[in-house]
């Protein structure tokens, strides 16, 4: 499942305000370093950070999907390896047990039958 990408209401609000302030004056300077140009620079810096963050989330999603596929392939190969040991050595062998399989019992247990209904009554 893809991770949700981030949006910023503060960024959207700042863009709207900067556009509105641009209608006052193109090179608005309110003193103390508060200019419209510096405001736009801060907006661009935030937008770049947000884009980089969202790109990283996409990269993490891609790596996660690759990891899941590799994990599935490894599990399948592990099962095939155990089956190959069973073919070569047999399911009753100690080699099969050493490879992680469960040995089959040498003899079957006698199945327990249910008691007769007449003898119980």
PDB file as gemmi writes it, atoms N, CA and C in Angstrom:
CRYST1    1.000    1.000    1.000  90.00  90.00  90.00 P 1                      
ATOM      1  N   UNK A   1       0.840  -1.172   0.000  1.00  0.00           N  
ATOM      2  CA  UNK A   1       0.000   0.000   0.000  1.00  0.00           C  
ATOM      3  C   UNK A   1       0.889   1.239   0.000  1.00  0.00           C  
ATOM      4  N   UNK A   2       0.614   2.167  -0.879  1.00  0.00           N  
ATOM      5  CA  UNK A   2       1.423   3.373  -1.000  1.00  0.00           C  
ATOM      6  C   UNK A   2       1.189   4.295   0.193  1.00  0.00           C  
ATOM      7  N   UNK A   3       2.277   4.887   0.631  1.00  0.00           N  
ATOM      8  CA  UNK A   3       2.174   5.841   1.731  1.00  0.00           C  
ATOM      9  C   UNK A   3       1.551   7.144   1.217  1.00  0.00           C  
ATOM     10  N   UNK A   4       0.784   7.799   2.062  1.00  0.00           N  
ATOM     11  CA  UNK A   4       0.126   9.046   1.676  1.00  0.00           C  
ATOM     12  C   UNK A   4       1.159  10.155   1.538  1.00  0.00           C  
ATOM     13  N   UNK A   5       1.080  10.873   0.427  1.00  0.00           N  
ATOM     14  CA  UNK A   5       1.997  11.983   0.197  1.00  0.00           C  
ATOM     15  C   UNK A   5       1.536  13.184   1.016  1.00  0.00           C  
ATOM     16  N   UNK A   6       2.501  14.017   1.373  1.00  0.00           N  
ATOM     17  CA  UNK A   6       2.209  15.140   2.254  1.00  0.00           C  
ATOM     18  C   UNK A   6       1.834  16.379   1.448  1.00  0.00           C  
ATOM     19  N   UNK A   7       0.839  17.064   1.927  1.00  0.00           N  
ATOM     20  CA  UNK A   7       0.492  18.385   1.404  1.00  0.00           C  
ATOM     21  C   UNK A   7       0.567  19.353   2.574  1.00  0.00           C  
ATOM     22  N   UNK A   8       0.707  20.623   2.261  1.00  0.00           N  
ATOM     23  CA  UNK A   8       0.849  21.609   3.327  1.00  0.00           C  
ATOM     24  C   UNK A   8      -0.153  22.737   3.129  1.00  0.00           C  
ATOM     25  N   UNK A   9      -1.034  22.873   4.094  1.00  0.00           N  
ATOM     26  CA  UNK A   9      -1.981  23.989   4.033  1.00  0.00           C  
ATOM     27  C   UNK A   9      -1.257  25.309   4.267  1.00  0.00           C  
ATOM     28  N   UNK A  10      -0.195  25.282   5.072  1.00  0.00           N  
ATOM     29  CA  UNK A  10       0.583  26.503   5.312  1.00  0.00           C  
ATOM     30  C   UNK A  10       1.244  26.978   4.023  1.00  0.00           C  
ATOM     31  N   UNK A  11       1.732  26.035   3.231  1.00  0.00           N  
ATOM     32  CA  UNK A  11       2.360  26.386   1.955  1.00  0.00           C  
ATOM     33  C   UNK A  11       1.327  26.985   1.004  1.00  0.00           C  
ATOM     34  N   UNK A  12       0.172  26.375   0.927  1.00  0.00           N  
ATOM     35  CA  UNK A  12      -0.876  26.895   0.047  1.00  0.00           C  
ATOM     36  C   UNK A  12      -1.329  28.288   0.490  1.00  0.00           C  
ATOM     37  N   UNK A  13      -1.453  28.457   1.785  1.00  0.00           N  
ATOM     38  CA  UNK A  13      -1.870  29.753   2.332  1.00  0.00           C  
ATOM     39  C   UNK A  13      -0.814  30.819   2.039  1.00  0.00           C  
ATOM     40  N   UNK A  14       0.463  30.462   2.214  1.00  0.00           N  
ATOM     41  CA  UNK A  14       1.550  31.408   1.957  1.00  0.00           C  
ATOM     42  C   UNK A  14       1.592  31.797   0.479  1.00  0.00           C  
ATOM     43  N   UNK A  15       1.360  30.845  -0.418  1.00  0.00           N  
ATOM     44  CA  UNK A  15       1.342  31.159  -1.852  1.00  0.00           C  
ATOM     45  C   UNK A  15       0.216  32.134  -2.185  1.00  0.00           C  
ATOM     46  N   UNK A  16      -0.957  31.905  -1.611  1.00  0.00           N  
ATOM     47  CA  UNK A  16      -2.082  32.821  -1.860  1.00  0.00           C  
ATOM     48  C   UNK A  16      -1.769  34.217  -1.323  1.00  0.00           C  
ATOM     49  N   UNK A  17      -1.172  34.282  -0.136  1.00  0.00           N  
ATOM     50  CA  UNK A  17      -0.844  35.585   0.449  1.00  0.00           C  
ATOM     51  C   UNK A  17       0.221  36.304  -0.367  1.00  0.00           C  
ATOM     52  N   UNK A  18       1.223  35.557  -0.825  1.00  0.00           N  
ATOM     53  CA  UNK A  18       2.282  36.181  -1.620  1.00  0.00           C  
ATOM     54  C   UNK A  18       1.719  36.726  -2.926  1.00  0.00           C  
ATOM     55  N   UNK A  19       0.814  35.990  -3.536  1.00  0.00           N  
ATOM     56  CA  UNK A  19       0.184  36.473  -4.767  1.00  0.00           C  
ATOM     57  C   UNK A  19      -0.613  37.743  -4.496  1.00  0.00           C  
ATOM     58  N   UNK A  20      -1.339  37.743  -3.387  1.00  0.00           N  
ATOM     59  CA  UNK A  20      -2.129  38.924  -3.031  1.00  0.00           C  
ATOM     60  C   UNK A  20      -1.224  40.112  -2.717  1.00  0.00           C  
ATOM     61  N   UNK A  21      -0.100  39.874  -2.016  1.00  0.00           N  
ATOM     62  CA  UNK A  21       0.834  40.958  -1.693  1.00  0.00           C  
ATOM     63  C   UNK A  21       1.513  41.486  -2.951  1.00  0.00           C  
ATOM     64  N   UNK A  22       1.668  40.621  -3.944  1.00  0.00           N  
ATOM     65  CA  UNK A  22       2.254  41.064  -5.208  1.00  0.00           C  
ATOM     66  C   UNK A  22       1.380  42.082  -5.907  1.00  0.00           C  
ATOM     67  N   UNK A  23       0.089  42.063  -5.645  1.00  0.00           N  
ATOM     68  CA  UNK A  23      -0.801  43.051  -6.251  1.00  0.00           C  
ATOM     69  C   UNK A  23      -0.634  44.422  -5.595  1.00  0.00           C  
ATOM     70  N   UNK A  24      -0.084  44.448  -4.372  1.00  0.00           N  
ATOM     71  CA  UNK A  24       0.190  45.729  -3.706  1.00  0.00           C  
ATOM     72  C   UNK A  24       1.379  46.393  -4.394  1.00  0.00           C  
ATOM     73  N   UNK A  25       2.475  45.644  -4.479  1.00  0.00           N  
ATOM     74  CA  UNK A  25       3.680  46.150  -5.156  1.00  0.00           C  
ATOM     75  C   UNK A  25       4.538  44.944  -5.519  1.00  0.00           C  
ATOM     76  N   UNK A  26       5.127  44.978  -6.729  1.00  0.00           N  
ATOM     77  CA  UNK A  26       5.943  43.858  -7.195  1.00  0.00           C  
ATOM     78  C   UNK A  26       7.171  43.639  -6.312  1.00  0.00           C  
ATOM     79  N   UNK A  27       7.800  44.693  -5.891  1.00  0.00           N  
ATOM     80  CA  UNK A  27       8.985  44.577  -5.028  1.00  0.00           C  
ATOM     81  C   UNK A  27       8.666  45.162  -3.652  1.00  0.00           C  
ATOM     82  N   UNK A  28       7.700  44.571  -3.004  1.00  0.00           N  
ATOM     83  CA  UNK A  28       7.231  45.010  -1.693  1.00  0.00           C  
ATOM     84  C   UNK A  28       8.326  44.794  -0.659  1.00  0.00           C  
ATOM     85  N   UNK A  29       8.626  45.841   0.126  1.00  0.00           N  
ATOM     86  CA  UNK A  29       9.625  45.758   1.194  1.00  0.00           C  
ATOM     87  C   UNK A  29       8.990  46.333   2.446  1.00  0.00           C  
ATOM     88  N   UNK A  30       8.770  45.448   3.441  1.00  0.00           N  
ATOM     89  CA  UNK A  30       8.118  45.866   4.677  1.00  0.00           C  
ATOM     90  C   UNK A  30       9.116  46.164   5.787  1.00  0.00           C  
ATOM     91  N   UNK A  31      10.405  46.135   5.484  1.00  0.00           N  
ATOM     92  CA  UNK A  31      11.447  46.409   6.469  1.00  0.00           C  
ATOM     93  C   UNK A  31      11.833  45.152   7.231  1.00  0.00           C  
ATOM     94  N   UNK A  32      12.968  45.234   7.911  1.00  0.00           N  
ATOM     95  CA  UNK A  32      13.508  44.124   8.704  1.00  0.00           C  
ATOM     96  C   UNK A  32      13.688  42.845   7.877  1.00  0.00           C  
ATOM     97  N   UNK A  33      14.028  42.991   6.616  1.00  0.00           N  
ATOM     98  CA  UNK A  33      14.269  41.833   5.758  1.00  0.00           C  
ATOM     99  C   UNK A  33      13.010  41.142   5.282  1.00  0.00           C  
ATOM    100  N   UNK A  34      11.888  41.749   5.515  1.00  0.00           N  
ATOM    101  CA  UNK A  34      10.619  41.151   5.095  1.00  0.00           C  
ATOM    102  C   UNK A  34      10.234  41.720   3.731  1.00  0.00           C  
ATOM    103  N   UNK A  35      10.742  41.048   2.697  1.00  0.00           N  
ATOM    104  CA  UNK A  35      10.436  41.461   1.332  1.00  0.00           C  
ATOM    105  C   UNK A  35       9.627  40.366   0.655  1.00  0.00           C  
ATOM    106  N   UNK A  36       8.953  40.756  -0.392  1.00  0.00           N  
ATOM    107  CA  UNK A  36       8.167  39.789  -1.143  1.00  0.00           C  
ATOM    108  C   UNK A  36       9.084  38.754  -1.802  1.00  0.00           C  
ATOM    109  N   UNK A  37      10.259  39.191  -2.242  1.00  0.00           N  
ATOM    110  CA  UNK A  37      11.214  38.268  -2.870  1.00  0.00           C  
ATOM    111  C   UNK A  37      11.689  37.211  -1.868  1.00  0.00           C  
ATOM    112  N   UNK A  38      11.979  37.614  -0.621  1.00  0.00           N  
ATOM    113  CA  UNK A  38      12.426  36.642   0.379  1.00  0.00           C  
ATOM    114  C   UNK A  38      11.279  35.704   0.777  1.00  0.00           C  
ATOM    115  N   UNK A  39      10.064  36.232   0.772  1.00  0.00           N  
ATOM    116  CA  UNK A  39       8.899  35.410   1.078  1.00  0.00           C  
ATOM    117  C   UNK A  39       8.729  34.323   0.010  1.00  0.00           C  
ATOM    118  N   UNK A  40       8.856  34.730  -1.274  1.00  0.00           N  
ATOM    119  CA  UNK A  40       8.770  33.744  -2.358  1.00  0.00           C  
ATOM    120  C   UNK A  40       9.906  32.726  -2.269  1.00  0.00           C  
ATOM    121  N   UNK A  41      11.089  33.158  -1.863  1.00  0.00           N  
ATOM    122  CA  UNK A  41      12.224  32.235  -1.713  1.00  0.00           C  
ATOM    123  C   UNK A  41      11.927  31.201  -0.625  1.00  0.00           C  
ATOM    124  N   UNK A  42      11.334  31.651   0.480  1.00  0.00           N  
ATOM    125  CA  UNK A  42      10.960  30.718   1.551  1.00  0.00           C  
ATOM    126  C   UNK A  42       9.878  29.736   1.081  1.00  0.00           C  
ATOM    127  N   UNK A  43       8.942  30.230   0.287  1.00  0.00           N  
ATOM    128  CA  UNK A  43       7.885  29.370  -0.254  1.00  0.00           C  
ATOM    129  C   UNK A  43       8.498  28.306  -1.162  1.00  0.00           C  
ATOM    130  N   UNK A  44       9.419  28.711  -2.030  1.00  0.00           N  
ATOM    131  CA  UNK A  44      10.082  27.758  -2.936  1.00  0.00           C  
ATOM    132  C   UNK A  44      10.895  26.728  -2.151  1.00  0.00           C  
ATOM    133  N   UNK A  45      11.575  27.167  -1.088  1.00  0.00           N  
ATOM    134  CA  UNK A  45      12.365  26.240  -0.268  1.00  0.00           C  
ATOM    135  C   UNK A  45      11.457  25.196   0.378  1.00  0.00           C  
ATOM    136  N   UNK A  46      10.316  25.638   0.882  1.00  0.00           N  
ATOM    137  CA  UNK A  46       9.366  24.701   1.491  1.00  0.00           C  
ATOM    138  C   UNK A  46       8.813  23.739   0.445  1.00  0.00           C  
ATOM    139  N   UNK A  47       8.480  24.253  -0.741  1.00  0.00           N  
ATOM    140  CA  UNK A  47       7.951  23.402  -1.807  1.00  0.00           C  
ATOM    141  C   UNK A  47       8.987  22.351  -2.216  1.00  0.00           C  
ATOM    142  N   UNK A  48      10.261  22.749  -2.297  1.00  0.00           N  
ATOM    143  CA  UNK A  48      11.324  21.800  -2.641  1.00  0.00           C  
ATOM    144  C   UNK A  48      11.453  20.709  -1.581  1.00  0.00           C  
ATOM    145  N   UNK A  49      11.395  21.100  -0.306  1.00  0.00           N  
ATOM    146  CA  UNK A  49      11.480  20.110   0.781  1.00  0.00           C  
ATOM    147  C   UNK A  49      10.307  19.128   0.724  1.00  0.00           C  
ATOM    148  N   UNK A  50       9.127  19.659   0.492  1.00  0.00           N  
ATOM    149  CA  UNK A  50       7.938  18.810   0.421  1.00  0.00           C  
ATOM    150  C   UNK A  50       8.037  17.848  -0.760  1.00  0.00           C  
ATOM    151  N   UNK A  51       8.489  18.326  -1.909  1.00  0.00           N  
ATOM    152  CA  UNK A  51       8.651  17.457  -3.077  1.00  0.00           C  
ATOM    153  C   UNK A  51       9.686  16.374  -2.814  1.00  0.00           C  
ATOM    154  N   UNK A  52      10.796  16.748  -2.176  1.00  0.00           N  
ATOM    155  CA  UNK A  52      11.835  15.764  -1.867  1.00  0.00           C  
ATOM    156  C   UNK A  52      11.293  14.710  -0.902  1.00  0.00           C  
ATOM    157  N   UNK A  53      10.544  15.142   0.098  1.00  0.00           N  
ATOM    158  CA  UNK A  53       9.938  14.222   1.066  1.00  0.00           C  
ATOM    159  C   UNK A  53       9.001  13.240   0.360  1.00  0.00           C  
ATOM    160  N   UNK A  54       8.141  13.746  -0.516  1.00  0.00           N  
ATOM    161  CA  UNK A  54       7.195  12.886  -1.226  1.00  0.00           C  
ATOM    162  C   UNK A  54       7.911  11.923  -2.171  1.00  0.00           C  
ATOM    163  N   UNK A  55       9.009  12.375  -2.800  1.00  0.00           N  
ATOM    164  CA  UNK A  55       9.800  11.487  -3.653  1.00  0.00           C  
ATOM    165  C   UNK A  55      10.424  10.367  -2.825  1.00  0.00           C  
ATOM    166  N   UNK A  56      10.902  10.708  -1.631  1.00  0.00           N  
ATOM    167  CA  UNK A  56      11.490   9.691  -0.755  1.00  0.00           C  
ATOM    168  C   UNK A  56      10.444   8.666  -0.322  1.00  0.00           C  
ATOM    169  N   UNK A  57       9.230   9.112  -0.063  1.00  0.00           N  
ATOM    170  CA  UNK A  57       8.160   8.172   0.280  1.00  0.00           C  
ATOM    171  C   UNK A  57       7.914   7.201  -0.871  1.00  0.00           C  
ATOM    172  N   UNK A  58       7.938   7.713  -2.092  1.00  0.00           N  
ATOM    173  CA  UNK A  58       7.751   6.846  -3.256  1.00  0.00           C  
ATOM    174  C   UNK A  58       8.887   5.849  -3.374  1.00  0.00           C  
ATOM    175  N   UNK A  59      10.113   6.296  -3.079  1.00  0.00           N  
ATOM    176  CA  UNK A  59      11.270   5.404  -3.125  1.00  0.00           C  
ATOM    177  C   UNK A  59      11.144   4.320  -2.062  1.00  0.00           C  
ATOM    178  N   UNK A  60      10.710   4.697  -0.869  1.00  0.00           N  
ATOM    179  CA  UNK A  60      10.513   3.716   0.210  1.00  0.00           C  
ATOM    180  C   UNK A  60       9.445   2.703  -0.196  1.00  0.00           C  
ATOM    181  N   UNK A  61       8.355   3.159  -0.809  1.00  0.00           N  
ATOM    182  CA  UNK A  61       7.308   2.248  -1.280  1.00  0.00           C  
ATOM    183  C   UNK A  61       7.863   1.264  -2.304  1.00  0.00           C  
ATOM    184  N   UNK A  62       8.687   1.768  -3.221  1.00  0.00           N  
ATOM    185  CA  UNK A  62       9.271   0.911  -4.247  1.00  0.00           C  
ATOM    186  C   UNK A  62      10.189  -0.138  -3.616  1.00  0.00           C  
ATOM    187  N   UNK A  63      11.043   0.285  -2.688  1.00  0.00           N  
ATOM    188  CA  UNK A  63      11.944  -0.653  -2.023  1.00  0.00           C  
ATOM    189  C   UNK A  63      11.166  -1.688  -1.211  1.00  0.00           C  
ATOM    190  N   UNK A  64      10.096  -1.262  -0.568  1.00  0.00           N  
ATOM    191  CA  UNK A  64       9.264  -2.173   0.213  1.00  0.00           C  
ATOM    192  C   UNK A  64       8.659  -3.249  -0.688  1.00  0.00           C  
ATOM    193  N   UNK A  65       8.136  -2.830  -1.846  1.00  0.00           N  
ATOM    194  CA  UNK A  65       7.552  -3.799  -2.779  1.00  0.00           C  
ATOM    195  C   UNK A  65       8.608  -4.762  -3.308  1.00  0.00           C  
ATOM    196  N   UNK A  66       9.817  -4.251  -3.588  1.00  0.00           N  
ATOM    197  CA  UNK A  66      10.904  -5.117  -4.039  1.00  0.00           C  
ATOM    198  C   UNK A  66      11.284  -6.115  -2.948  1.00  0.00           C  
ATOM    199  N   UNK A  67      11.300  -5.645  -1.698  1.00  0.00           N  
ATOM    200  CA  UNK A  67      11.634  -6.525  -0.581  1.00  0.00           C  
ATOM    201  C   UNK A  67      10.586  -7.628  -0.421  1.00  0.00           C  
ATOM    202  N   UNK A  68       9.306  -7.291  -0.550  1.00  0.00           N  
ATOM    203  CA  UNK A  68       8.247  -8.296  -0.448  1.00  0.00           C  
ATOM    204  C   UNK A  68       8.377  -9.345  -1.550  1.00  0.00           C  
ATOM    205  N   UNK A  69       8.706  -8.905  -2.758  1.00  0.00           N  
ATOM    206  CA  UNK A  69       8.875  -9.852  -3.866  1.00  0.00           C  
ATOM    207  C   UNK A  69      10.072 -10.762  -3.618  1.00  0.00           C  
ATOM    208  N   UNK A  70      11.174 -10.194  -3.122  1.00  0.00           N  
ATOM    209  CA  UNK A  70      12.363 -11.000  -2.831  1.00  0.00           C  
ATOM    210  C   UNK A  70      12.086 -11.983  -1.701  1.00  0.00           C  
ATOM    211  N   UNK A  71      11.331 -11.555  -0.706  1.00  0.00           N  
ATOM    212  CA  UNK A  71      10.985 -12.425   0.416  1.00  0.00           C  
ATOM    213  C   UNK A  71      10.141 -13.611  -0.058  1.00  0.00           C  
ATOM    214  N   UNK A  72       9.196 -13.348  -0.937  1.00  0.00           N  
ATOM    215  CA  UNK A  72       8.350 -14.411  -1.473  1.00  0.00           C  
ATOM    216  C   UNK A  72       9.183 -15.390  -2.300  1.00  0.00           C  
ATOM    217  N   UNK A  73      10.082 -14.850  -3.128  1.00  0.00           N  
ATOM    218  CA  UNK A  73      10.941 -15.710  -3.948  1.00  0.00           C  
ATOM    219  C   UNK A  73      11.845 -16.568  -3.069  1.00  0.00           C  
ATOM    220  N   UNK A  74      12.358 -15.986  -1.992  1.00  0.00           N  
ATOM    221  CA  UNK A  74      13.221 -16.729  -1.079  1.00  0.00           C  
ATOM    222  C   UNK A  74      12.451 -17.848  -0.376  1.00  0.00           C  
ATOM    223  N   UNK A  75      11.229 -17.574   0.047  1.00  0.00           N  
ATOM    224  CA  UNK A  75      10.413 -18.601   0.704  1.00  0.00           C  
ATOM    225  C   UNK A  75      10.125 -19.756  -0.254  1.00  0.00           C  
ATOM    226  N   UNK A  76       9.834 -19.420  -1.509  1.00  0.00           N  
ATOM    227  CA  UNK A  76       9.573 -20.469  -2.502  1.00  0.00           C  
ATOM    228  C   UNK A  76      10.818 -21.306  -2.756  1.00  0.00           C  
ATOM    229  N   UNK A  77      11.978 -20.642  -2.848  1.00  0.00           N  
ATOM    230  CA  UNK A  77      13.221 -21.377  -3.085  1.00  0.00           C  
ATOM    231  C   UNK A  77      13.562 -22.254  -1.886  1.00  0.00           C  
ATOM    232  N   UNK A  78      13.316 -21.762  -0.692  1.00  0.00           N  
ATOM    233  CA  UNK A  78      13.570 -22.544   0.516  1.00  0.00           C  
ATOM    234  C   UNK A  78      12.739 -23.822   0.507  1.00  0.00           C  
ATOM    235  N   UNK A  79      11.482 -23.696   0.111  1.00  0.00           N  
ATOM    236  CA  UNK A  79      10.604 -24.865   0.044  1.00  0.00           C  
ATOM    237  C   UNK A  79      11.081 -25.836  -1.035  1.00  0.00           C  
ATOM    238  N   UNK A  80      11.496 -25.294  -2.189  1.00  0.00           N  
ATOM    239  CA  UNK A  80      12.002 -26.162  -3.260  1.00  0.00           C  
ATOM    240  C   UNK A  80      13.282 -26.872  -2.840  1.00  0.00           C  
ATOM    241  N   UNK A  81      14.151 -26.183  -2.092  1.00  0.00           N  
ATOM    242  CA  UNK A  81      15.390 -26.804  -1.613  1.00  0.00           C  
ATOM    243  C   UNK A  81      15.069 -27.975  -0.683  1.00  0.00           C  
ATOM    244  N   UNK A  82      14.132 -27.778   0.230  1.00  0.00           N  
ATOM    245  CA  UNK A  82      13.748 -28.853   1.145  1.00  0.00           C  
ATOM    246  C   UNK A  82      13.138 -30.025   0.375  1.00  0.00           C  
ATOM    247  N   UNK A  83      12.318 -29.718  -0.626  1.00  0.00           N  
ATOM    248  CA  UNK A  83      11.741 -30.784  -1.445  1.00  0.00           C  
ATOM    249  C   UNK A  83      12.820 -31.533  -2.218  1.00  0.00           C  
ATOM    250  N   UNK A  84      13.857 -30.825  -2.661  1.00  0.00           N  
ATOM    251  CA  UNK A  84      14.954 -31.480  -3.375  1.00  0.00           C  
ATOM    252  C   UNK A  84      15.713 -32.419  -2.441  1.00  0.00           C  
ATOM    253  N   UNK A  85      15.910 -31.996  -1.185  1.00  0.00           N  
ATOM    254  CA  UNK A  85      16.557 -32.877  -0.205  1.00  0.00           C  
ATOM    255  C   UNK A  85      15.693 -34.117   0.005  1.00  0.00           C  
ATOM    256  N   UNK A  86      14.380 -33.945   0.037  1.00  0.00           N  
ATOM    257  CA  UNK A  86      13.470 -35.083   0.212  1.00  0.00           C  
ATOM    258  C   UNK A  86      13.564 -36.039  -0.972  1.00  0.00           C  
ATOM    259  N   UNK A  87      13.715 -35.503  -2.176  1.00  0.00           N  
ATOM    260  CA  UNK A  87      13.820 -36.359  -3.359  1.00  0.00           C  
ATOM    261  C   UNK A  87      15.132 -37.135  -3.338  1.00  0.00           C  
ATOM    262  N   UNK A  88      16.221 -36.464  -2.983  1.00  0.00           N  
ATOM    263  CA  UNK A  88      17.539 -37.101  -3.007  1.00  0.00           C  
ATOM    264  C   UNK A  88      17.700 -38.087  -1.856  1.00  0.00           C  
ATOM    265  N   UNK A  89      17.324 -37.690  -0.650  1.00  0.00           N  
ATOM    266  CA  UNK A  89      17.584 -38.513   0.536  1.00  0.00           C  
ATOM    267  C   UNK A  89      16.347 -39.229   1.076  1.00  0.00           C  
ATOM    268  N   UNK A  90      15.166 -38.777   0.728  1.00  0.00           N  
ATOM    269  CA  UNK A  90      13.934 -39.375   1.240  1.00  0.00           C  
ATOM    270  C   UNK A  90      13.403 -38.614   2.444  1.00  0.00           C  
ATOM    271  N   UNK A  91      12.092 -38.675   2.622  1.00  0.00           N  
ATOM    272  CA  UNK A  91      11.462 -37.944   3.729  1.00  0.00           C  
ATOM    273  C   UNK A  91      11.696 -38.596   5.083  1.00  0.00           C  
ATOM    274  N   UNK A  92      12.135 -39.831   5.094  1.00  0.00           N  
ATOM    275  CA  UNK A  92      12.387 -40.524   6.361  1.00  0.00           C  
ATOM    276  C   UNK A  92      13.850 -40.435   6.778  1.00  0.00           C  
ATOM    277  N   UNK A  93      14.670 -39.709   6.014  1.00  0.00           N  
ATOM    278  CA  UNK A  93      16.112 -39.677   6.281  1.00  0.00           C  
ATOM    279  C   UNK A  93      16.466 -38.630   7.332  1.00  0.00           C  
ATOM    280  N   UNK A  94      17.623 -38.845   7.938  1.00  0.00           N  
ATOM    281  CA  UNK A  94      18.109 -37.857   8.908  1.00  0.00           C  
ATOM    282  C   UNK A  94      18.568 -36.593   8.184  1.00  0.00           C  
ATOM    283  N   UNK A  95      19.010 -36.712   6.920  1.00  0.00           N  
ATOM    284  CA  UNK A  95      19.410 -35.530   6.144  1.00  0.00           C  
ATOM    285  C   UNK A  95      18.222 -34.597   5.927  1.00  0.00           C  
ATOM    286  N   UNK A  96      17.062 -35.183   5.683  1.00  0.00           N  
ATOM    287  CA  UNK A  96      15.846 -34.390   5.508  1.00  0.00           C  
ATOM    288  C   UNK A  96      15.522 -33.638   6.796  1.00  0.00           C  
ATOM    289  N   UNK A  97      15.683 -34.318   7.913  1.00  0.00           N  
ATOM    290  CA  UNK A  97      15.439 -33.689   9.209  1.00  0.00           C  
ATOM    291  C   UNK A  97      16.473 -32.598   9.468  1.00  0.00           C  
ATOM    292  N   UNK A  98      17.734 -32.854   9.092  1.00  0.00           N  
ATOM    293  CA  UNK A  98      18.796 -31.858   9.277  1.00  0.00           C  
ATOM    294  C   UNK A  98      18.541 -30.609   8.431  1.00  0.00           C  
ATOM    295  N   UNK A  99      17.905 -30.780   7.275  1.00  0.00           N  
ATOM    296  CA  UNK A  99      17.614 -29.655   6.386  1.00  0.00           C  
ATOM    297  C   UNK A  99      16.399 -28.857   6.848  1.00  0.00           C  
ATOM    298  N   UNK A 100      15.723 -29.318   7.887  1.00  0.00           N  
ATOM    299  CA  UNK A 100      14.590 -28.571   8.423  1.00  0.00           C  
ATOM    300  C   UNK A 100      13.252 -29.241   8.228  1.00  0.00           C  
ATOM    301  N   UNK A 101      13.253 -30.419   7.625  1.00  0.00           N  
ATOM    302  CA  UNK A 101      12.001 -31.144   7.427  1.00  0.00           C  
ATOM    303  C   UNK A 101      11.636 -31.951   8.655  1.00  0.00           C  
ATOM    304  N   UNK A 102      10.428 -32.450   8.680  1.00  0.00           N  
ATOM    305  CA  UNK A 102       9.967 -33.276   9.792  1.00  0.00           C  
ATOM    306  C   UNK A 102       9.893 -34.710   9.293  1.00  0.00           C  
ATOM    307  N   UNK A 103      10.647 -35.577   9.948  1.00  0.00           N  
ATOM    308  CA  UNK A 103      10.680 -36.982   9.533  1.00  0.00           C  
ATOM    309  C   UNK A 103       9.323 -37.631   9.692  1.00  0.00           C  
ATOM    310  N   UNK A 104       9.030 -38.509   8.762  1.00  0.00           N  
ATOM    311  CA  UNK A 104       7.801 -39.288   8.864  1.00  0.00           C  
ATOM    312  C   UNK A 104       8.051 -40.429   9.831  1.00  0.00           C  
ATOM    313  N   UNK A 105       7.046 -40.794  10.611  1.00  0.00           N  
ATOM    314  CA  UNK A 105       7.238 -41.908  11.556  1.00  0.00           C  
ATOM    315  C   UNK A 105       7.459 -43.221  10.800  1.00  0.00           C  
ATOM    316  N   UNK A 106       8.201 -44.112  11.437  1.00  0.00           N  
ATOM    317  CA  UNK A 106       8.519 -45.403  10.827  1.00  0.00           C  
ATOM    318  C   UNK A 106       7.277 -46.273  10.676  1.00  0.00           C  
ATOM    319  N   UNK A 107       6.398 -46.213  11.640  1.00  0.00           N  
ATOM    320  CA  UNK A 107       5.183 -47.016  11.547  1.00  0.00           C  
ATOM    321  C   UNK A 107       3.993 -46.128  11.872  1.00  0.00           C  
ATOM    322  N   UNK A 108       2.868 -46.537  11.355  1.00  0.00           N  
ATOM    323  CA  UNK A 108       1.649 -45.769  11.611  1.00  0.00           C  
ATOM    324  C   UNK A 108       1.057 -46.178  12.949  1.00  0.00           C  
ATOM    325  N   UNK A 109       0.471 -45.246  13.619  1.00  0.00           N  
ATOM    326  CA  UNK A 109      -0.221 -45.549  14.867  1.00  0.00           C  
ATOM    327  C   UNK A 109      -1.573 -46.158  14.545  1.00  0.00           C  
ATOM    328  N   UNK A 110      -2.006 -47.030  15.404  1.00  0.00           N  
ATOM    329  CA  UNK A 110      -3.334 -47.622  15.231  1.00  0.00           C  
ATOM    330  C   UNK A 110      -4.367 -46.550  15.507  1.00  0.00           C  
ATOM    331  N   UNK A 111      -5.302 -46.425  14.611  1.00  0.00           N  
ATOM    332  CA  UNK A 111      -6.321 -45.405  14.817  1.00  0.00           C  
ATOM    333  C   UNK A 111      -7.299 -45.887  15.876  1.00  0.00           C  
ATOM    334  N   UNK A 112      -7.718 -44.977  16.705  1.00  0.00           N  
ATOM    335  CA  UNK A 112      -8.661 -45.327  17.762  1.00  0.00           C  
ATOM    336  C   UNK A 112     -10.063 -45.203  17.202  1.00  0.00           C  
ATOM    337  N   UNK A 113     -10.817 -46.264  17.329  1.00  0.00           N  
ATOM    338  CA  UNK A 113     -12.189 -46.226  16.840  1.00  0.00           C  
ATOM    339  C   UNK A 113     -13.102 -45.785  17.977  1.00  0.00           C  
ATOM    340  N   UNK A 114     -14.203 -45.204  17.614  1.00  0.00           N  
ATOM    341  CA  UNK A 114     -15.177 -44.754  18.604  1.00  0.00           C  
ATOM    342  C   UNK A 114     -15.847 -45.968  19.229  1.00  0.00           C  
ATOM    343  N   UNK A 115     -16.164 -45.916  20.523  1.00  0.00           N  
ATOM    344  CA  UNK A 115     -16.834 -47.051  21.164  1.00  0.00           C  
ATOM    345  C   UNK A 115     -18.210 -47.276  20.552  1.00  0.00           C  
ATOM    346  N   UNK A 116     -18.658 -48.531  20.602  1.00  0.00           N  
ATOM    347  CA  UNK A 116     -19.975 -48.873  20.068  1.00  0.00           C  
ATOM    348  C   UNK A 116     -21.049 -48.157  20.875  1.00  0.00           C  
ATOM    349  N   UNK A 117     -22.091 -47.763  20.203  1.00  0.00           N  
ATOM    350  CA  UNK A 117     -23.185 -47.066  20.862  1.00  0.00           C  
ATOM    351  C   UNK A 117     -23.934 -47.995  21.820  1.00  0.00           C  
ATOM    352  N   UNK A 118     -24.013 -49.289  21.502  1.00  0.00           N  
ATOM    353  CA  UNK A 118     -24.767 -50.225  22.340  1.00  0.00           C  
ATOM    354  C   UNK A 118     -24.036 -50.518  23.639  1.00  0.00           C  
ATOM    355  N   UNK A 119     -22.703 -50.613  23.586  1.00  0.00           N  
ATOM    356  CA  UNK A 119     -21.963 -50.951  24.801  1.00  0.00           C  
ATOM    357  C   UNK A 119     -21.895 -49.772  25.765  1.00  0.00           C  
ATOM    358  N   UNK A 120     -22.057 -48.575  25.288  1.00  0.00           N  
ATOM    359  CA  UNK A 120     -22.014 -47.394  26.143  1.00  0.00           C  
ATOM    360  C   UNK A 120     -23.307 -47.260  26.922  1.00  0.00           C  
ATOM    361  N   UNK A 121     -24.419 -47.606  26.323  1.00  0.00           N  
ATOM    362  CA  UNK A 121     -25.724 -47.411  26.934  1.00  0.00           C  
ATOM    363  C   UNK A 121     -26.007 -48.334  28.058  1.00  0.00           C  
TER     364      UNK A 121                                                      
END                                                                             
